[in-house]
Amino acid sequence: MTQHTPGPPASSSDAPDAAPVLDIEAGVERLMGSRAIYLRALARFRHDYRKTVPAIRGALAGGNAPQARRLAHTLKGAAGMIEAPALHVAALALESALRDGAGDIDALLARVDATLGEVLRELDGMVLSQAEPPPAAAPVSSGGLARLRAMLDIGDGAAVEQVAAAHSELAAHLGQEGVEELSAAVAEFDYERALALLDRQEGPAGR
């Protein structure tokens, strides 16, 4: 009689896969189903966030905890936008610890460093040829405010460049304080607040 041989344990390759470094399909869905916009967001992330951990360490070394917290918050928002789940969780934990003044900051920062490194290595290995470098933002004149509002509506990270490049034109509409508030909201990926500022402050005089 042939003896029955048990199959491999459930903990082998049949076990559920770990969360992906990047959830590409979720990222595309988040950005209105546009793979081109998502690829641009990945290219921008790859370019902009390589030095975030050293920047946080530098802020902490200089006693600037609010700046360190803002950097962690921005990284958290960017990780959420590109659907990098492990990095999002790590940045959230670091931000919370910096805000509450509790927890092992060094360990949390090391975790952010490791997960950010995984994301960047993933991006370095991807073909981002469809993702052109972040384009120079068009001036705000000739429908530029409507263009900026559309970027904010879809969560397009290029809104950061649009605000920076069109600073003087925006100031004519919103006033200097309004531009500073808008810039801060966009830098923190708080697009709902940025849209509210545009709607609230835009007007004939704007100052």
C-alpha atoms as one frame of an Amber mdcrd trajectory, in Angstrom:
protein
   0.000   0.000   0.000   1.310   3.430  -0.877   1.782   5.630   2.148   0.240
   9.105   1.929   2.837  11.854   2.039   1.612  15.134   3.508   1.966  18.248
   1.373   4.219  21.162   2.217   3.261  23.256   5.225   0.987  26.226   4.707
   3.819  28.544   5.724   5.697  27.885   2.468   5.016  29.483  -0.901   1.270
  28.919  -0.388   1.277  31.517   2.422  -0.232  34.920   1.644   2.234  37.314
   0.054   3.507  40.236   2.096   2.228  43.689   1.244   3.936  45.015  -1.898
   6.499  47.776  -1.670   4.324  49.634  -4.177   0.678  48.864  -4.899   0.752
  50.071  -8.476  -2.850  49.339  -9.364  -4.110  51.113  -6.238  -1.847  54.055
  -7.079  -3.233  54.309 -10.588  -6.772  54.151  -9.231  -5.985  56.876  -6.684
  -4.862  59.183  -9.494  -8.075  59.022 -11.467  -7.098  55.787 -13.223  -4.328
  57.540 -15.159  -1.185  55.430 -15.392   0.689  58.353 -16.972  -0.063  60.624
 -14.009   0.927  57.854 -11.610   4.231  57.297 -13.406   4.950  61.020 -13.206
   4.209  60.878  -9.488   6.649  57.977  -9.090   9.349  59.837 -11.023   8.800
  62.915  -8.884   8.935  60.885  -5.671  12.149  59.195  -6.816  13.693  62.606
  -7.484  12.410  64.528  -4.436  12.617  62.164  -1.451  16.102  60.624  -1.587
  17.445  63.040   1.028  14.419  63.147   3.312  15.895  60.980   6.076  19.161
  62.966   6.256  17.043  66.141   6.300  14.997  64.829   9.239  18.158  63.828
  11.081  19.636  67.252  10.430  16.522  68.991  11.734  16.585  66.885  14.896
  20.307  67.484  15.395  19.667  71.208  15.090  16.849  71.095  17.640  14.179
  71.858  15.035  11.579  69.232  15.938   8.715  71.039  14.099  10.694  70.896
  10.842  11.452  67.205  11.381   7.751  66.573  11.979   6.779  68.499   8.835
   9.239  66.449   6.779   7.838  63.205   8.199   4.298  64.428   7.506   5.141
  65.301   3.910   6.830  61.936   3.362   3.775  60.209   4.817   1.499  62.060
   2.399   3.730  61.317  -0.588   3.935  57.625   0.350   0.165  57.500   0.578
  -0.228  59.169  -2.801   1.982  56.612  -4.574   0.528  53.744  -2.496   3.714
  52.653  -0.720   1.960  51.059   2.302   4.919  50.076   4.495   6.568  53.465
   4.059   3.292  55.239   4.779   2.892  53.330   8.050   6.525  53.933   9.045
   6.330  57.668   8.305   3.038  57.926  10.195   4.589  56.277  13.255   7.565
  58.631  13.108   5.353  61.685  12.679   3.204  60.640  15.658   6.268  60.077
  17.851   7.709  63.459  16.902   4.381  65.135  17.591   3.840  63.432  20.958
   7.468  63.538  22.062   7.364  59.826  22.857   8.790  56.617  21.430  12.173
  55.521  20.165  12.808  58.158  17.516  16.079  56.563  16.391  14.410  53.189
  15.823  11.438  54.751  14.042  13.736  56.823  11.846  15.781  53.727  11.014
  12.541  51.990   9.986  11.619  54.920   7.742  15.116  54.850   6.255  14.830
  51.126   5.492  11.334  51.280   3.986  12.152  54.410   1.971  15.242  52.610
   0.668  13.049  49.712  -0.470  10.728  52.063  -2.329  13.608  53.899  -4.006
  15.249  50.630  -5.041  11.930  49.504  -6.494  11.630  52.762  -8.427  15.251
  52.573  -9.590  14.488  49.160 -11.078  11.304  50.256 -12.826  11.029  51.557
 -16.352   9.820  55.103 -15.871  10.421  56.163 -19.453   6.784  57.167 -19.740
   7.229  59.446 -16.767   8.815  62.612 -18.014  10.745  64.719 -15.499   8.531
  67.163 -13.603   7.659  69.780 -16.219   8.114  73.456 -15.633   4.796  74.777
 -14.422   2.884  76.993 -16.779   2.233  80.565 -15.705  -0.973  81.205 -13.844
  -2.285  83.564 -16.498  -4.522  82.248 -19.288  -6.440  79.793 -17.107  -3.576
  78.941 -14.770  -5.752  79.120 -11.662  -8.177  76.677 -13.255  -5.204  74.458
 -14.161  -3.937  74.539 -10.577  -7.391  73.753  -9.258  -7.626  70.771 -11.632
  -4.241  69.503 -10.388  -5.421  69.751  -6.797  -8.675  67.984  -7.686  -6.823
  64.898  -8.911  -4.017  65.018  -6.348  -1.343  65.734  -8.955   1.948  66.336
  -7.127   2.967  68.739  -9.931   0.832  71.298  -8.095   3.907  71.976  -5.955
   5.875  73.131  -8.997   2.869  75.045 -10.329   2.555  77.081  -7.129   6.298
  77.771  -6.927   6.692  78.810 -10.572   3.580  80.993 -10.544   4.248  82.688
  -7.214   3.997  86.259  -8.445   0.862  85.635 -10.502  -0.812  83.860  -7.583
   0.137  86.723  -5.259  -1.742  89.113  -7.522  -4.876  87.056  -6.956  -4.476
  85.814  -3.403  -2.081  88.218  -1.716   1.255  87.224  -0.229  -0.215  85.655
   2.908  -2.663  83.684   0.814   0.149  82.314  -1.361   2.133  81.292   1.725
  -0.889  79.451   3.151  -1.534  77.807  -0.204   2.110  76.761  -0.596   2.162
  75.226   2.875  -1.034  73.265   2.212   0.227  71.920  -1.118   3.630  71.016
   0.363   1.823  68.957   3.003  -0.360  67.260   0.358  -3.418  68.824   2.005
  -5.142  69.459  -1.296  -8.597  69.914   0.224  -7.334  72.844   2.302  -5.494
  74.239  -0.726  -8.699  74.151  -2.770 -10.592  75.833   0.066  -7.957  78.586
   0.166  -8.259  79.136  -3.576 -12.042  79.348  -3.366 -11.981  81.555  -0.284
  -9.279  84.013  -1.282  -9.544  84.264  -5.038 -11.180  87.487  -6.066 -10.818
  90.631  -8.141  -8.418  92.270  -5.689  -7.238  89.183  -3.817  -5.427  91.221
  -1.190
